[in-house]
């Protein structure tokens, strides 16, 4: 190998190693994350709600967002709109049917249309036993080390789905026109993750 080829090889290897040190796997921190939604009610207003129980992970590389990925599981029974009667109805067979379909699942397939910290997450959403492709508009929040030495990363994302696409079709017509519940559901995610310990230990070992 000539000297020039050796220099090129070492340079490429160094770039690969440097890039690898940026990539990391994170577990979602539920205490600092939220999954919320908004849907039209009685035509004239909107009802908002959230899911109190969820888990998941994501791989985040700020130097190469297209290499990132994410997956999450939401406990459908954890739905909360601050109204017990309504929440009970939402858990019933008219809506989520949580006894039959306890989990809402999301698995990313592709990160695309990256423009600085903004990008789109294309993936599969499984809701009410039906799996459909969805696209989330997302923004990366970056990384930071907290006072306890944990590396944290976060992102925000939104998408809108039609509940009828997932077989959730219950409704009541209003005498004045329109329906009790809208069809389009806007979903908002505020996600913060903690870098998994095995990944952090591996990086620390390489730096020594």
VOGU-3710 file (C-alpha; in Angstrom, 3 decimals, decimal comma):
1> xxxxxxxxxx> 0,000/0,000/0,000  1,440/3,377/-1,006  1,825/6,186/1,504  -0,992/8,210/-0,106  -3,347/5,213/-0,060  -2,456/4,545/3,573  -3,272/8,137/4,503  -6,623/7,901/2,705  -7,411/4,628/4,450  -6,579/6,013/7,893
11> xxxxxxxxxx> -8,629/9,158/7,204  -11,696/7,156/6,145  -11,319/4,857/9,163  -11,100/7,854/11,499  -14,237/9,368/9,986  -16,109/6,092/10,418  -15,039/5,813/14,047  -15,966/9,434/14,725  -19,355/8,923/13,130  -19,976/5,764/15,157
21> xxxxxxxxxx> -19,359/7,604/18,407  -22,337/9,855/17,671  -24,834/7,076/17,098  -26,600/5,837/20,207  -29,645/3,927/21,401  -32,060/5,570/23,824  -34,893/4,289/26,000  -37,912/6,599/26,168  -38,227/8,342/29,527  -42,009/8,384/30,218
31> xxxxxxxxxx> -41,589/10,918/33,036  -40,389/13,515/30,526  -42,332/12,458/27,448  -45,949/12,683/26,322  -48,287/11,189/23,736  -51,337/13,378/23,209  -54,139/13,786/20,685  -56,888/16,172/19,629  -60,184/15,456/17,852  -63,247/17,535/16,941
41> xxxxxxxxxx> -66,271/17,329/19,251  -69,795/18,442/18,323  -68,293/20,187/15,272  -67,609/23,440/17,128  -64,743/22,469/19,462  -62,002/19,934/20,125  -61,310/17,432/22,873  -57,724/16,715/23,862  -56,385/13,647/25,590  -53,233/11,711/26,309
51> xxxxxxxxxx> -51,928/8,226/26,960  -50,385/7,803/30,388  -48,574/4,507/29,810  -46,105/3,916/26,996  -42,600/2,646/26,356  -40,154/2,425/23,499  -36,722/3,223/22,193  -35,009/5,106/19,418  -31,624/5,213/17,766  -30,416/8,749/17,163
61> xxxxxxxxxx> -27,440/9,930/15,132  -27,348/13,745/14,834  -24,672/13,482/12,140  -26,773/11,108/10,059  -30,487/11,453/10,838  -31,419/9,037/8,059  -29,763/6,260/10,066  -32,073/6,899/13,012  -35,040/4,702/13,894  -37,767/4,446/16,520
71> xxxxxxxxxx> -40,364/2,097/17,958  -42,984/2,499/20,669  -45,771/0,645/22,456  -48,715/2,500/23,996  -51,113/1,019/26,545  -54,519/1,859/25,031  -56,215/1,474/28,422  -54,129/4,392/29,684  -56,172/6,885/27,667  -57,085/9,983/29,672
81> xxxxxxxxxx> -59,294/12,895/28,619  -59,971/14,056/32,199  -63,497/12,643/32,077  -63,990/9,171/33,559  -67,256/8,436/31,755  -65,829/9,438/28,384  -62,599/7,525/29,023  -64,606/4,403/29,823  -66,477/4,781/26,535  -63,194/5,235/24,646
91> xxxxxxxxxx> -61,870/2,002/26,144  -65,004/0,113/25,100  -65,679/-1,822/21,888  -67,134/1,363/20,350  -63,638/2,820/20,146  -60,307/1,274/21,201  -61,747/-2,028/22,457  -58,805/-2,334/24,848  -59,615/-5,842/26,037  -59,223/-7,141/22,495
101> xxxxxxxxxx> -56,563/-4,681/21,314  -54,547/-3,621/24,384  -51,590/-2,062/22,563  -50,988/0,671/20,023  -47,705/0,056/18,199  -45,432/2,163/16,027  -42,311/1,017/14,171  -40,360/3,362/11,914  -39,307/2,223/8,447  -37,515/5,229/6,990
111> xxxxxxxxxx> -36,239/8,691/7,885  -36,595/11,035/4,916  -36,772/14,663/3,764  -34,084/15,722/6,228  -33,541/19,489/6,413  -31,204/20,357/9,292  -33,067/19,252/12,438  -36,398/18,710/10,662  -37,299/15,414/9,022  -40,101/12,953/8,352
121> xxxxxxxxxx> -40,493/9,542/9,977  -42,303/7,009/7,800  -43,507/3,941/9,672  -46,272/1,503/10,509  -48,939/2,326/13,093  -50,974/-0,561/14,486  -54,204/0,572/16,133  -57,383/-1,383/16,891  -55,837/-4,418/15,188  -55,193/-2,562/11,919
131> xxxxxxxxxx> -51,753/-1,601/10,578  -51,391/1,427/8,298  -48,477/3,483/7,019  -48,145/6,927/8,581  -45,684/9,793/8,272  -44,668/11,944/11,222  -43,321/15,476/10,848  -40,459/15,564/13,338  -37,866/17,890/14,797  -34,751/16,766/16,659
141> xxxxxxxxxx> -33,991/18,552/19,895  -30,373/17,424/20,167  -28,542/15,843/23,097  -27,448/16,932/26,570  -25,834/15,407/29,651  -28,001/15,734/32,760  -26,671/16,361/36,310  -26,649/12,616/36,937  -24,321/11,979/34,005  -27,017/10,499/31,751
151> xxxxxxxxxx> -26,996/11,480/28,094  -30,439/12,559/26,959  -31,871/13,180/23,498  -35,273/14,395/22,436  -37,546/15,094/19,521  -41,030/16,356/18,764  -43,368/14,902/16,142  -46,902/15,312/14,847  -49,169/13,436/12,474  -52,862/13,239/11,623
161> xxxxxxxxxx> -54,759/10,002/11,062  -58,347/9,169/10,160  -59,776/6,910/12,877  -62,074/5,185/10,358  -58,997/3,853/8,562  -58,431/1,775/11,697  -61,975/0,502/12,017  -62,988/2,955/14,755  -66,253/4,162/13,260  -68,671/4,868/16,141
171> xxxxxxxxxx> -70,552/8,158/15,878  -73,882/9,895/16,416  -75,473/12,369/14,058  -76,427/15,808/15,421  -79,852/17,319/14,767  -78,198/20,553/13,680  -75,965/18,660/11,230  -72,594/17,042/11,542  -71,500/14,334/13,944  -70,623/14,035/17,621
181> xxxxxxxxxx> -67,041/12,928/17,017  -64,709/14,003/14,213  -62,797/11,582/12,013  -59,345/13,167/11,909  -57,142/12,755/14,969  -54,079/14,964/15,414  -51,329/13,188/17,355  -48,488/15,030/19,077  -45,375/13,389/20,507  -42,875/14,999/22,857
191> xxxxxxxxxx> -40,207/12,381/23,409  -37,131/12,409/25,639  -34,849/9,417/25,867  -31,959/8,329/28,067  -28,965/6,749/26,391  -28,860/3,051/27,195  -26,133/2,198/29,682  -24,459/-0,487/27,603  -24,025/1,991/24,756  -22,568/4,660/27,056
201> xxxxxxxx> -20,188/2,158/28,703  -18,996/1,035/25,277  -18,251/4,618/24,246  -16,442/5,334/27,505  -14,284/2,231/27,012  -13,336/3,293/23,470  -12,340/6,776/24,659  -9,863/5,408/27,225
//
